[in-house]
Amino acid sequence: MTGSERVRRAVLFQGPDRIPVDLPEPFGTDFLHVGPDPDPNWRPKSPGEDEWGCIWEKDREGRTMGQVKFHPLRDYSILNDYPFPNYDLPERYERARRAIEENKEGKFVLAHIPLSFIHRLEYLRGHEEAWTDPYEHPDELEMLLDKLADIAMDSIRHFASIGAEGICSADDWGLQDRSMVSPELFRRFWKKRYAKVYGFARDLGLLTFLHSCGHISELLDDLIDAGLQVIQMDQQENMGVEELSRRFGGRICFWCPVDIQGTMVRGSVEDVRRYARRLIDAFGRFNGGFIGKWYPSPDAVGHTWEKIAVMAEEFISYGSKIYKKGDEG
């Protein structure tokens, strides 16, 4: 199978030949990651400014993404005149188009789209404002979330036209022990926007992926109902691997490394090996349902190359045997 076929079959529970992987060299990946380029006509007005008008402050080493120090939409009175970036420009997708044309190995083309319903809200509004908006400015929040969904769909339309096969975005909805919002609040403001975006993508033949860290099991049913097909989850220990499998296995595909805050940091090399196999057994036993991954900023979280290599080797070696054994849910 090609990477494209393998990933698609794992996501749709249609029996891939092995567990798909997204790993560093020399272990390889079944994915081709693409994203939009900056607007060629945009120029920052201040150091650290992004296209949305947010001004970032980063650490000198550049190990983290930094923090927003200026929030351009802190005052909702300018919402109607706020200059949102334009993702309906064909020039933004030219480099991605060339990469897809050169994808001779047939890897699965995953497009990273400009969609972040909670992070971008925080960047634009500020942390405190973002979390009080549902109570103090519900109408303005609805308008802003609708605009963010429209921007995402502009980007999805272009990616679909150049051959992308899936879309991916990021929203960290969890604290360590619970979700950041109640399911009721999530359903009121966010679920319908995810459903709109995911429905649009799936109508164009694209699979839907979301990165979300923290304790998010309270929200997974709603995300699945909204049309999410793959959850990229860097933490699992705080929710329980077997509990996640019991509640959601066979309904959504899990795309995971060994837990990046738990076993990958505090465990031994053998603990990492066992945990990697445990992920495959728990999530990959439904004739699909699991994709192996690594965390691509290992220095920021204290991951050693020895543990990364052991995890990758187990994803590849054990992941190539599970379906041959007929181990299906």
C-alpha positions as CSV (number, residue, x, y, z in Angstrom):
1,M,0.0,0.0,0.0
2,T,1.0,3.6,-0.5
3,G,1.0,5.9,2.5
4,S,-2.2,7.5,1.2
5,E,-4.0,4.1,1.0
6,R,-2.6,3.1,4.4
7,V,-3.7,6.2,6.3
8,R,-7.1,6.3,4.6
9,R,-7.8,2.7,5.5
10,A,-6.6,3.2,9.1
11,V,-8.9,6.2,9.5
12,L,-11.9,4.5,7.9
13,F,-11.3,1.2,9.7
14,Q,-10.9,-0.6,6.4
15,G,-7.8,-2.8,7.2
16,P,-4.4,-1.2,6.4
17,D,-1.5,-3.5,5.8
18,R,0.2,-2.1,8.9
19,I,0.0,0.8,11.4
20,P,0.6,4.1,9.5
21,V,3.4,6.2,11.0
22,D,4.5,9.8,11.1
23,L,8.1,9.5,12.4
24,P,11.5,11.3,12.1
25,E,14.3,10.0,9.8
26,P,15.5,7.4,9.5
27,F,12.1,5.8,10.4
28,G,10.0,7.5,7.8
29,T,6.5,8.8,7.4
30,D,3.3,8.0,5.5
31,F,2.4,11.7,5.4
32,L,3.2,14.7,3.3
33,H,2.5,17.8,5.4
34,V,1.6,21.0,3.6
35,G,0.2,24.4,4.6
36,P,-0.6,27.8,3.3
37,D,2.1,30.4,2.7
38,P,1.9,33.9,4.0
39,D,0.1,36.5,2.0
40,P,2.7,37.8,-0.4
41,N,1.3,41.3,-0.2
42,W,1.4,41.5,3.6
43,R,4.1,43.2,5.6
44,P,4.4,43.5,9.4
45,K,4.0,46.9,10.9
46,S,5.8,45.9,14.1
47,P,8.5,43.4,15.1
48,G,6.9,40.1,16.0
49,E,3.6,40.8,14.3
50,D,1.7,38.1,12.5
51,E,-0.9,38.5,9.7
52,W,-3.7,38.7,12.2
53,G,-2.1,41.8,13.9
54,C,-1.0,39.8,17.0
55,I,2.4,40.7,18.3
56,W,4.5,37.8,19.6
57,E,7.3,37.7,22.1
58,K,9.5,34.6,21.9
59,D,12.3,33.3,24.0
60,R,15.8,33.7,22.8
61,E,16.4,30.1,22.2
62,G,13.3,29.7,20.1
63,R,12.3,26.5,21.8
64,T,8.6,27.5,22.2
65,M,6.1,29.4,20.0
66,G,6.2,32.3,22.4
67,Q,3.3,34.4,23.7
68,V,1.1,37.1,22.3
69,K,1.8,40.5,24.0
70,F,-0.7,42.6,21.9
71,H,-4.2,41.4,21.2
72,P,-5.7,43.4,18.3
73,L,-9.3,42.6,18.9
74,R,-9.4,43.2,22.7
75,D,-12.2,45.7,21.9
76,Y,-15.1,44.2,20.0
77,S,-16.2,47.6,18.9
78,I,-13.8,47.3,15.9
79,L,-14.9,43.8,14.9
80,N,-16.8,44.9,11.8
81,D,-13.8,46.9,10.6
82,Y,-11.1,44.4,11.7
83,P,-8.8,43.4,8.7
84,F,-8.9,39.6,8.8
85,P,-6.3,37.9,6.7
86,N,-7.4,36.6,3.3
87,Y,-6.9,32.9,2.8
88,D,-8.7,32.9,-0.6
89,L,-5.6,33.9,-2.4
90,P,-4.3,31.2,-4.9
91,E,-0.7,32.4,-4.3
92,R,-0.8,31.0,-0.8
93,Y,-1.1,27.5,-2.1
94,E,1.4,27.5,-4.9
95,R,4.3,25.9,-2.9
96,A,1.8,23.2,-1.5
97,R,0.6,22.5,-5.0
98,R,4.2,21.9,-6.2
99,A,4.9,19.6,-3.3
100,I,1.8,17.6,-4.0
101,E,2.7,17.3,-7.7
102,E,6.1,15.9,-6.6
103,N,4.6,13.4,-4.2
104,K,5.8,10.4,-6.2
105,E,5.7,8.0,-3.2
106,G,2.0,8.4,-2.8
107,K,2.1,9.7,0.8
108,F,-1.1,10.9,2.4
109,V,-1.4,14.7,1.9
110,L,-2.4,16.4,5.1
111,A,-3.1,20.1,4.8
112,H,-2.7,22.2,8.0
113,I,-5.4,24.8,7.8
114,P,-5.7,28.2,9.5
115,L,-8.3,27.1,12.0
116,S,-8.1,27.5,15.8
117,F,-11.3,28.3,17.5
118,I,-9.9,28.7,20.9
119,H,-6.2,29.6,20.4
120,R,-6.9,32.2,17.8
121,L,-9.7,33.6,19.9
122,E,-7.2,34.0,22.8
123,Y,-4.6,35.6,20.5
124,L,-7.0,38.1,19.2
125,R,-8.9,38.9,22.3
126,G,-6.6,38.0,25.2
127,H,-6.8,35.1,27.6
128,E,-9.3,36.5,30.2
129,E,-11.5,38.1,27.5
130,A,-11.6,34.8,25.5
131,W,-12.9,32.8,28.4
132,T,-15.4,35.4,29.5
133,D,-16.8,36.1,26.1
134,P,-19.4,33.3,26.2
135,Y,-21.0,35.2,29.2
136,E,-20.2,38.8,28.5
137,H,-20.2,39.1,24.7
138,P,-22.0,36.0,23.3
139,D,-23.3,37.7,20.2
140,E,-19.9,39.1,19.2
141,L,-18.3,35.7,20.0
142,E,-20.7,34.0,17.6
143,M,-19.8,36.5,14.9
144,L,-16.1,36.0,15.4
145,L,-16.3,32.2,15.4
146,D,-18.3,32.3,12.2
147,K,-15.7,34.4,10.6
148,L,-12.9,32.0,11.7
149,A,-14.9,29.1,10.2
150,D,-15.3,31.0,6.9
151,I,-11.6,31.6,6.7
152,A,-10.9,27.9,7.3
153,M,-13.3,26.9,4.5
154,D,-11.6,29.3,2.1
155,S,-8.4,27.5,2.8
156,I,-10.0,24.0,2.6
157,R,-11.5,24.8,-0.8
158,H,-8.0,25.6,-2.2
159,F,-6.3,22.6,-0.7
160,A,-9.0,20.3,-2.0
161,S,-8.5,21.7,-5.5
162,I,-4.8,20.9,-5.5
163,G,-5.0,17.4,-4.2
164,A,-5.0,17.4,-0.4
165,E,-6.5,14.4,1.2
166,G,-7.1,15.6,4.8
167,I,-7.2,18.7,6.9
168,C,-5.6,19.3,10.3
169,S,-5.9,22.0,12.9
170,A,-5.1,22.5,16.5
171,D,-7.1,23.5,19.6
172,D,-6.0,22.4,23.1
173,W,-9.3,21.9,24.9
174,G,-8.0,20.1,28.0
175,L,-6.5,20.9,31.3
176,Q,-4.7,18.0,33.0
177,D,-7.8,16.6,34.7
178,R,-10.8,18.0,32.8
179,S,-11.8,19.9,29.8
180,M,-11.4,23.7,29.7
181,V,-15.1,24.3,29.0
182,S,-18.2,22.3,29.9
183,P,-19.8,20.1,27.2
184,E,-22.8,22.4,27.4
185,L,-20.8,25.5,26.6
186,F,-18.8,23.7,23.9
187,R,-22.1,22.6,22.2
188,R,-23.5,26.1,22.4
189,F,-20.6,28.0,20.8
190,W,-18.0,25.6,19.2
191,K,-19.5,22.3,18.1
192,K,-21.7,23.8,15.3
193,R,-18.7,25.6,13.9
194,Y,-16.6,22.4,13.9
195,A,-19.6,20.7,12.2
196,K,-19.8,23.3,9.6
197,V,-16.0,23.1,8.8
198,Y,-15.8,19.4,8.9
199,G,-19.0,18.9,6.9
200,F,-17.6,21.2,4.2
201,A,-14.3,19.3,4.2
202,R,-15.9,15.9,4.0
203,D,-18.2,17.0,1.2
204,L,-15.0,17.7,-0.7
205,G,-13.6,14.2,0.0
206,L,-11.2,15.2,2.8
207,L,-10.6,13.4,6.0
208,T,-10.6,15.5,9.2
209,F,-7.9,15.6,11.8
210,L,-7.6,17.7,15.0
211,H,-4.7,18.1,17.5
212,S,-6.0,18.6,21.0
213,C,-4.0,18.1,24.2
214,G,-5.1,17.7,27.8
215,H,-8.0,15.8,29.3
216,I,-10.6,16.1,26.5
217,S,-12.6,12.9,26.8
218,E,-15.7,14.9,27.9
219,L,-15.7,16.6,24.5
220,L,-14.8,13.7,22.2
221,D,-18.4,12.5,21.7
222,D,-19.3,16.0,20.5
223,L,-16.3,16.2,18.2
224,I,-17.1,12.9,16.7
225,D,-20.7,13.9,16.2
226,A,-19.4,17.1,14.5
227,G,-17.5,15.0,11.9
228,L,-14.0,14.6,13.4
229,Q,-12.3,11.4,12.2
230,V,-8.8,11.6,13.7
231,I,-7.8,12.9,17.1
232,Q,-4.1,13.8,17.4
233,M,-3.5,13.3,21.1
234,D,-0.1,13.7,22.7
235,Q,-1.4,12.8,26.2
236,Q,-3.4,9.7,27.0
237,E,-2.3,8.6,30.5
238,N,-4.4,11.3,32.2
239,M,-7.6,9.8,30.7
240,G,-6.5,6.1,30.5
241,V,-5.6,4.3,27.3
242,E,-8.0,1.4,27.9
243,E,-10.8,3.8,28.9
244,L,-10.3,5.8,25.8
245,S,-10.4,2.6,23.7
246,R,-13.5,1.4,25.5
247,R,-15.4,4.6,24.9
248,F,-14.2,5.7,21.6
249,G,-12.2,2.9,19.9
250,G,-13.6,2.1,16.5
251,R,-15.4,5.4,16.3
252,I,-12.4,7.7,15.9
253,C,-8.8,7.1,14.8
254,F,-6.1,8.0,17.4
255,W,-2.9,9.5,16.1
256,C,-0.5,9.4,19.1
257,P,3.1,9.2,20.4
258,V,3.8,7.6,23.7
259,D,2.4,10.0,26.3
260,I,4.7,13.0,26.1
261,Q,4.4,14.2,29.7
262,G,4.3,10.7,31.3
263,T,6.0,7.6,30.1
264,M,8.1,9.3,27.5
265,V,9.7,11.5,30.2
266,R,9.6,9.4,33.4
267,G,9.6,5.9,32.0
268,S,12.5,3.6,31.2
269,V,13.3,2.5,27.6
270,E,11.4,-0.7,28.2
271,D,8.4,1.3,29.6
272,V,8.3,3.2,26.4
273,R,8.5,0.0,24.3
274,R,5.6,-1.5,26.3
275,Y,3.5,1.7,26.1
276,A,3.9,1.9,22.3
277,R,2.6,-1.6,22.0
278,R,-0.2,-0.8,24.4
279,L,-1.3,2.0,22.2
280,I,-1.5,-0.3,19.2
281,D,-3.4,-3.0,21.0
282,A,-5.9,-0.5,22.5
283,F,-6.6,1.7,19.5
284,G,-5.4,-0.2,16.4
285,R,-7.5,-3.4,17.0
286,F,-10.6,-2.2,15.1
287,N,-9.3,-3.1,11.6
288,G,-7.6,0.3,11.8
289,G,-7.9,3.1,14.3
290,F,-4.4,4.0,15.2
291,I,-1.5,6.0,13.7
292,G,1.9,6.1,15.3
293,K,3.6,9.5,15.8
294,W,6.5,11.3,17.5
295,Y,6.6,14.7,19.2
296,P,8.6,16.9,16.8
297,S,10.0,19.3,19.5
298,P,11.7,16.7,21.7
299,D,14.1,19.1,23.4
300,A,11.3,21.3,24.6
301,V,9.7,18.4,26.6
302,G,12.9,16.4,27.6
303,H,12.6,13.4,25.2
304,T,15.8,11.5,24.5
305,W,16.7,10.1,21.1
306,E,17.1,6.7,22.7
307,K,13.4,6.6,23.7
308,I,12.2,8.2,20.5
309,A,14.0,5.4,18.5
310,V,12.6,2.6,20.7
311,M,9.1,4.1,20.3
312,A,9.5,4.3,16.5
313,E,10.9,0.8,16.2
314,E,8.0,-0.6,18.2
315,F,5.4,1.3,16.1
316,I,7.0,-0.2,13.0
317,S,7.8,-3.7,14.1
318,Y,4.7,-4.5,16.2
319,G,2.6,-2.3,14.0
320,S,3.4,-4.5,11.0
321,K,2.2,-7.6,12.7
322,I,-1.1,-6.7,14.3
323,Y,-3.3,-7.1,11.3
324,K,-1.5,-10.2,10.1
325,K,-2.6,-11.8,13.3
326,G,-6.2,-11.0,12.5
327,D,-6.4,-8.9,15.7
328,E,-9.5,-6.9,15.0
329,G,-12.2,-5.5,17.3
